[in-house]
Amino acid sequence: MQEVLSRRLNHFADWGTPDLIVIDGGKGQLGAVLEVLNQADISIPVIGLAKRLEQIVVKTDSGFELITLSRSNPGISVLRRIRDEAHRFGVAYHTKLRKKAFLPYSAKR
């Protein structure tokens, strides 16, 4: 997670600065992302979507806060769709890499 975010931070000039970063994970993943942002001295709001109960995790001055919305809430539906699309993209990319690894050497060129 930290490596991906570090790479993304290098492209602000090309891709613009995000208004919000949504991560797939709870307190641990959110803490890792906030560590990278703090080291880079960048202030962007970050939220996590904890999978088990699909709670929104935010960092507050007093620690982490879990926000539970109704499963029918449009906001949580949008966050779920974002997460599911990220998973779909990641699985498709991983599958592509695995197929490439099994190709004979002459087919990889």
Beta strands, then each sheet from edge to edge (+ up, - down):
strand 1: 21-24
strand 2: 46-50
strand 3: 55-60
strand 4: 63-67
sheet 1: 1+ 2+ 3- 4+
end
